[in-house]
Amino acid sequence: MLIDTHCHLDFPDFEAERDAIIERAAAAGVAQMVTISTRVKRFDTIIAIAEAYPNVFCSVGTHPHNADDELDITTEDLVRLSSHPKVVAIGEAGLDYFYDNAPRDAQAEGLRRHMAAARETGLPLVIHSRSADEDMAAILTEESGKGAFPFLLHCFSSGPDLARVGVELGGYVSFSGILTFPKSQEIRDIAKTIPRDRMIVETDAPYLAPKPFRGKRNEPAFVAHTAQVLAETIGVSPAEIAEITTENAFRIFSKMPRP
């Protein structure tokens, strides 16, 4: 059994065949999926998808690309919306200095609000961090000093220092199809350093399809290929990596019931 801890089932890429995609995931051994919010103002759409499928759960939050569009969303709003039984996480929120689609101060302000919501609710914060390792490590350290909160570094593509800080602060590291790319040896080397009780897998579908589907639309069923490479990387069997990452997923997403 595997868990796709991060996909975007509300994106237009999936609208025409969402039922079939979820069926293919189940056939591939993906028991549950967490579809991740990128705009709180589209929460009605994402919660409707989660309600429509017993094996789909969701988050509530604002992607850093949209941070300046949702600065009117407060921590209290996030806490209130997260009370829905299907909401098992806060986010994704974070810092993206690669695209810089939103002002960096807006990204940081939004991130801190989401951290406060995670602290208050006990739900894990799904963190997006790209080309922002130093600032992310600093904010994580500062905010954790105000009181611990659960979090995961989603679609990990950062350097070893952020991975180390994240783990030291109690966080989890989530590996996507990037792990399978030929030029991702640094990410595979980092994976070898992550404690086995802190690693999870995801697709980030429809993006970042793993080998052998690279360049095609990603979907939750393909998380099995990322799990296979993670197993090879750390020297365990596919069955062991499924058990490891699934147990870790239920630990960090503690509100998500087991199937």
DRENDO-1510 file (C-alpha; in Angstrom, 1 decimal, always signed):
<recs>
REC; n; res; u; v; w
REC; 1; MET; +0.0; +0.0; +0.0 .
REC; 2; LEU; +1.2; +3.5; -0.9 .
REC; 3; ILE; +0.0; +7.0; -0.2 .
REC; 4; ASP; +0.3; +9.8; -2.7 .
REC; 5; THR; +0.8; +12.6; -0.2 .
REC; 6; HIS; +0.7; +15.4; -2.7 .
REC; 7; CYS; -1.3; +15.8; -5.9 .
REC; 8; HIS; -3.6; +18.3; -7.5 .
REC; 9; LEU; -6.8; +16.6; -8.5 .
REC; 10; ASP; -8.6; +19.9; -8.9 .
REC; 11; PHE; -6.3; +21.0; -11.8 .
REC; 12; PRO; -7.9; +21.1; -15.3 .
REC; 13; ASP; -5.5; +18.3; -16.5 .
REC; 14; PHE; -7.6; +15.8; -14.6 .
REC; 15; GLU; -11.2; +17.2; -15.0 .
REC; 16; ALA; -12.2; +15.0; -17.9 .
REC; 17; GLU; -11.1; +11.7; -16.4 .
REC; 18; ARG; -10.8; +12.1; -12.6 .
REC; 19; ASP; -12.8; +8.9; -11.9 .
REC; 20; ALA; -10.4; +6.8; -14.1 .
REC; 21; ILE; -7.3; +8.4; -12.6 .
REC; 22; ILE; -8.4; +7.5; -9.1 .
REC; 23; GLU; -9.3; +4.0; -10.2 .
REC; 24; ARG; -5.8; +3.6; -11.8 .
REC; 25; ALA; -4.2; +4.8; -8.6 .
REC; 26; ALA; -6.1; +2.2; -6.5 .
REC; 27; ALA; -5.1; -0.5; -9.0 .
REC; 28; ALA; -1.5; +0.5; -8.6 .
REC; 29; GLY; -1.7; +0.1; -4.8 .
REC; 30; VAL; -2.2; +3.7; -4.0 .
REC; 31; ALA; -4.7; +3.5; -1.2 .
REC; 32; GLN; -5.2; +7.2; -0.5 .
REC; 33; MET; -4.3; +10.5; -1.9 .
REC; 34; VAL; -4.0; +14.0; -0.5 .
REC; 35; THR; -5.0; +16.7; -3.1 .
REC; 36; ILE; -3.3; +19.9; -2.2 .
REC; 37; SER; -4.8; +23.4; -2.1 .
REC; 38; THR; -3.0; +26.2; -3.9 .
REC; 39; ARG; -5.7; +28.9; -3.4 .
REC; 40; VAL; -8.0; +29.2; -0.4 .
REC; 41; LYS; -10.5; +31.1; -2.6 .
REC; 42; ARG; -10.9; +27.8; -4.6 .
REC; 43; PHE; -11.4; +25.8; -1.5 .
REC; 44; ASP; -15.0; +24.9; -2.4 .
REC; 45; THR; -13.8; +23.1; -5.5 .
REC; 46; ILE; -11.1; +21.1; -3.8 .
REC; 47; ILE; -13.3; +20.1; -0.8 .
REC; 48; ALA; -16.0; +18.9; -3.3 .
REC; 49; ILE; -13.5; +16.6; -4.9 .
REC; 50; ALA; -12.4; +15.2; -1.5 .
REC; 51; GLU; -16.0; +14.7; -0.5 .
REC; 52; ALA; -16.7; +12.8; -3.7 .
REC; 53; TYR; -14.1; +10.1; -3.1 .
REC; 54; PRO; -13.7; +8.1; +0.1 .
REC; 55; ASN; -9.9; +7.7; -0.5 .
REC; 56; VAL; -9.2; +11.3; -1.3 .
REC; 57; PHE; -8.3; +13.9; +1.4 .
REC; 58; CYS; -7.2; +17.5; +1.0 .
REC; 59; SER; -5.4; +20.5; +2.5 .
REC; 60; VAL; -6.3; +24.2; +2.7 .
REC; 61; GLY; -3.8; +26.9; +1.9 .
REC; 62; THR; -2.2; +29.3; -0.5 .
REC; 63; HIS; +0.7; +28.5; -2.8 .
REC; 64; PRO; +3.6; +31.1; -2.7 .
REC; 65; HIS; +2.9; +31.9; -6.3 .
REC; 66; ASN; -0.5; +33.2; -5.2 .
REC; 67; ALA; +0.6; +34.8; -1.9 .
REC; 68; ASP; +0.0; +38.4; -2.8 .
REC; 69; ASP; -3.5; +37.6; -4.1 .
REC; 70; GLU; -4.6; +36.0; -0.8 .
REC; 71; LEU; -3.1; +38.3; +1.9 .
REC; 72; ASP; -6.6; +38.8; +3.1 .
REC; 73; ILE; -6.7; +35.2; +4.2 .
REC; 74; THR; -5.9; +35.1; +7.9 .
REC; 75; THR; -4.7; +32.4; +10.1 .
REC; 76; GLU; -8.1; +32.3; +11.6 .
REC; 77; ASP; -9.6; +31.5; +8.2 .
REC; 78; LEU; -7.2; +28.6; +7.7 .
REC; 79; VAL; -8.0; +27.2; +11.1 .
REC; 80; ARG; -11.8; +27.5; +10.5 .
REC; 81; LEU; -11.7; +25.8; +7.1 .
REC; 82; SER; -9.4; +23.1; +8.4 .
REC; 83; SER; -12.1; +21.8; +10.8 .
REC; 84; HIS; -13.7; +20.0; +7.9 .
REC; 85; PRO; -13.2; +16.2; +8.3 .
REC; 86; LYS; -11.6; +15.8; +4.9 .
REC; 87; VAL; -9.0; +18.5; +5.5 .
REC; 88; VAL; -5.8; +16.8; +6.8 .
REC; 89; ALA; -3.2; +19.4; +6.2 .
REC; 90; ILE; -2.4; +23.2; +5.9 .
REC; 91; GLY; -0.8; +24.5; +2.7 .
REC; 92; GLU; +0.9; +24.3; +0.4 .
REC; 93; ALA; +2.7; +27.5; +1.5 .
REC; 94; GLY; +6.3; +28.5; +1.3 .
REC; 95; LEU; +8.9; +30.4; -0.6 .
REC; 96; ASP; +9.6; +30.2; -4.4 .
REC; 97; TYR; +12.5; +32.4; -5.5 .
REC; 98; PHE; +13.0; +30.5; -8.7 .
REC; 99; TYR; +9.9; +32.0; -10.4 .
REC; 100; ASP; +9.3; +34.9; -8.0 .
REC; 101; ASN; +5.7; +35.1; -9.1 .
REC; 102; ALA; +4.8; +36.9; -5.9 .
REC; 103; PRO; +6.7; +39.5; -3.9 .
REC; 104; ARG; +9.0; +37.8; -1.4 .
REC; 105; ASP; +7.7; +39.7; +1.6 .
REC; 106; ALA; +4.2; +38.5; +0.7 .
REC; 107; GLN; +5.4; +34.9; +0.4 .
REC; 108; ALA; +7.0; +35.1; +3.8 .
REC; 109; GLU; +4.0; +36.7; +5.4 .
REC; 110; GLY; +1.7; +34.0; +4.0 .
REC; 111; LEU; +4.1; +31.3; +5.1 .
REC; 112; ARG; +4.2; +32.5; +8.7 .
REC; 113; ARG; +0.4; +32.6; +8.8 .
REC; 114; HIS; +0.2; +29.0; +7.6 .
REC; 115; MET; +2.8; +28.0; +10.2 .
REC; 116; ALA; +0.6; +29.6; +12.9 .
REC; 117; ALA; -2.4; +27.6; +11.6 .
REC; 118; ALA; -0.4; +24.4; +11.7 .
REC; 119; ARG; +0.8; +25.2; +15.2 .
REC; 120; GLU; -2.8; +25.9; +16.4 .
REC; 121; THR; -4.5; +22.9; +14.7 .
REC; 122; GLY; -1.8; +20.3; +14.9 .
REC; 123; LEU; -2.2; +19.6; +11.2 .
REC; 124; PRO; +1.0; +19.3; +9.1 .
REC; 125; LEU; +2.1; +22.3; +7.0 .
REC; 126; VAL; +2.9; +21.3; +3.4 .
REC; 127; ILE; +6.0; +23.5; +2.6 .
REC; 128; HIS; +6.9; +24.5; -0.9 .
REC; 129; SER; +10.6; +25.7; -1.0 .
REC; 130; ARG; +12.4; +26.4; -4.3 .
REC; 131; SER; +15.7; +28.3; -4.6 .
REC; 132; ALA; +15.1; +29.7; -1.1 .
REC; 133; ASP; +17.0; +27.4; +1.2 .
REC; 134; GLU; +18.6; +30.0; +3.5 .
REC; 135; ASP; +15.5; +32.0; +4.1 .
REC; 136; MET; +13.3; +28.9; +4.5 .
REC; 137; ALA; +15.7; +27.4; +7.1 .
REC; 138; ALA; +15.8; +30.7; +9.0 .
REC; 139; ILE; +12.0; +31.1; +9.1 .
REC; 140; LEU; +11.5; +27.5; +10.0 .
REC; 141; THR; +13.9; +27.8; +12.9 .
REC; 142; GLU; +12.5; +31.1; +14.1 .
REC; 143; GLU; +8.8; +29.9; +13.9 .
REC; 144; SER; +9.6; +26.6; +15.5 .
REC; 145; GLY; +11.1; +28.6; +18.4 .
REC; 146; LYS; +7.7; +30.0; +19.1 .
REC; 147; GLY; +6.2; +26.5; +19.4 .
REC; 148; ALA; +6.7; +23.3; +17.4 .
REC; 149; PHE; +4.3; +22.5; +14.6 .
REC; 150; PRO; +4.3; +19.5; +12.2 .
REC; 151; PHE; +5.6; +20.1; +8.7 .
REC; 152; LEU; +6.9; +18.4; +5.6 .
REC; 153; LEU; +9.3; +19.6; +2.9 .
REC; 154; HIS; +7.2; +18.8; -0.2 .
REC; 155; CYS; +8.8; +17.7; -3.5 .
REC; 156; PHE; +12.2; +18.0; -2.1 .
REC; 157; SER; +14.7; +19.5; -4.5 .
REC; 158; SER; +16.7; +21.7; -2.1 .
REC; 159; GLY; +20.2; +21.2; -0.7 .
REC; 160; PRO; +21.4; +19.1; +2.2 .
REC; 161; ASP; +21.5; +21.9; +4.7 .
REC; 162; LEU; +17.7; +22.5; +4.4 .
REC; 163; ALA; +17.1; +18.8; +4.7 .
REC; 164; ARG; +19.2; +18.6; +7.8 .
REC; 165; VAL; +17.4; +21.6; +9.4 .
REC; 166; GLY; +14.0; +20.2; +8.5 .
REC; 167; VAL; +14.7; +16.9; +10.1 .
REC; 168; GLU; +16.3; +18.5; +13.2 .
REC; 169; LEU; +13.2; +20.5; +13.7 .
REC; 170; GLY; +11.0; +17.4; +13.5 .
REC; 171; GLY; +9.9; +17.7; +9.9 .
REC; 172; TYR; +9.5; +15.1; +7.2 .
REC; 173; VAL; +11.0; +15.1; +3.7 .
REC; 174; SER; +8.8; +14.2; +0.7 .
REC; 175; PHE; +10.3; +12.8; -2.5 .
REC; 176; SER; +8.6; +13.2; -5.9 .
REC; 177; GLY; +9.4; +12.0; -9.4 .
REC; 178; ILE; +12.5; +14.3; -9.3 .
REC; 179; LEU; +14.2; +11.5; -7.4 .
REC; 180; THR; +14.1; +9.3; -10.5 .
REC; 181; PHE; +15.6; +11.8; -12.9 .
REC; 182; PRO; +19.2; +10.9; -14.1 .
REC; 183; LYS; +20.6; +14.3; -13.1 .
REC; 184; SER; +19.1; +14.1; -9.6 .
REC; 185; GLN; +22.0; +12.2; -7.9 .
REC; 186; GLU; +22.3; +14.9; -5.3 .
REC; 187; ILE; +18.7; +14.4; -4.3 .
REC; 188; ARG; +19.3; +10.6; -4.1 .
REC; 189; ASP; +22.4; +11.2; -2.0 .
REC; 190; ILE; +20.3; +13.4; +0.4 .
REC; 191; ALA; +17.7; +10.7; +0.5 .
REC; 192; LYS; +20.3; +8.3; +1.9 .
REC; 193; THR; +20.8; +10.7; +4.9 .
REC; 194; ILE; +17.1; +11.1; +5.8 .
REC; 195; PRO; +16.0; +8.9; +8.8 .
REC; 196; ARG; +13.6; +6.2; +7.6 .
REC; 197; ASP; +10.9; +7.4; +9.9 .
REC; 198; ARG; +10.9; +10.9; +8.2 .
REC; 199; MET; +10.5; +10.1; +4.5 .
REC; 200; ILE; +7.4; +10.0; +2.4 .
REC; 201; VAL; +6.5; +9.9; -1.3 .
REC; 202; GLU; +4.3; +12.0; -3.6 .
REC; 203; THR; +3.6; +12.7; -7.2 .
REC; 204; ASP; +2.9; +16.5; -7.3 .
REC; 205; ALA; +0.7; +15.4; -10.2 .
REC; 206; PRO; +0.1; +16.6; -12.9 .
REC; 207; TYR; +3.7; +17.7; -12.8 .
REC; 208; LEU; +7.1; +15.9; -12.6 .
REC; 209; ALA; +6.2; +12.5; -13.8 .
REC; 210; PRO; +8.9; +9.9; -12.8 .
REC; 211; LYS; +10.8; +7.7; -15.2 .
REC; 212; PRO; +9.6; +6.0; -17.4 .
REC; 213; PHE; +6.8; +8.6; -17.9 .
REC; 214; ARG; +9.0; +11.7; -17.8 .
REC; 215; GLY; +7.6; +14.4; -20.1 .
REC; 216; LYS; +4.0; +13.1; -19.8 .
REC; 217; ARG; +1.2; +14.1; -17.5 .
REC; 218; ASN; +1.8; +12.7; -14.0 .
REC; 219; GLU; -0.9; +11.0; -12.0 .
REC; 220; PRO; -1.2; +9.4; -8.5 .
REC; 221; ALA; -0.6; +5.8; -9.8 .
REC; 222; PHE; +2.9; +6.8; -10.8 .
REC; 223; VAL; +4.0; +7.3; -7.2 .
REC; 224; ALA; +4.9; +3.6; -7.2 .
REC; 225; HIS; +7.8; +4.4; -9.6 .
REC; 226; THR; +9.2; +7.0; -7.2 .
REC; 227; ALA; +8.8; +4.6; -4.3 .
REC; 228; GLN; +10.7; +2.0; -6.3 .
REC; 229; VAL; +13.7; +4.3; -6.9 .
REC; 230; LEU; +13.6; +5.4; -3.2 .
REC; 231; ALA; +13.8; +1.7; -2.2 .
REC; 232; GLU; +16.8; +1.2; -4.5 .
REC; 233; THR; +18.4; +4.3; -3.2 .
REC; 234; ILE; +18.3; +3.4; +0.5 .
REC; 235; GLY; +18.8; -0.3; -0.1 .
REC; 236; VAL; +15.4; -1.8; +0.9 .
REC; 237; SER; +12.8; -3.8; -1.0 .
REC; 238; PRO; +9.7; -2.2; -2.6 .
REC; 239; ALA; +7.5; -3.9; +0.1 .
REC; 240; GLU; +9.7; -2.3; +2.8 .
REC; 241; ILE; +9.6; +1.2; +1.3 .
REC; 242; ALA; +5.8; +0.9; +0.9 .
REC; 243; GLU; +5.5; +0.1; +4.6 .
REC; 244; ILE; +8.0; +2.7; +5.7 .
REC; 245; THR; +6.5; +5.6; +3.7 .
REC; 246; THR; +2.9; +4.6; +4.4 .
REC; 247; GLU; +3.4; +4.4; +8.1 .
REC; 248; ASN; +5.2; +7.8; +8.0 .
REC; 249; ALA; +2.3; +9.3; +6.0 .
REC; 250; PHE; -0.3; +8.2; +8.5 .
REC; 251; ARG; +2.0; +9.6; +11.3 .
REC; 252; ILE; +2.4; +13.1; +9.8 .
REC; 253; PHE; -1.2; +13.2; +8.4 .
REC; 254; SER; -2.5; +12.1; +11.7 .
REC; 255; LYS; -6.1; +13.2; +10.9 .
REC; 256; MET; -6.3; +11.0; +7.9 .
REC; 257; PRO; -8.0; +7.7; +8.8 .
REC; 258; ARG; -6.5; +4.4; +7.6 .
REC; 259; PRO; -8.5; +2.6; +4.9 .
</recs>
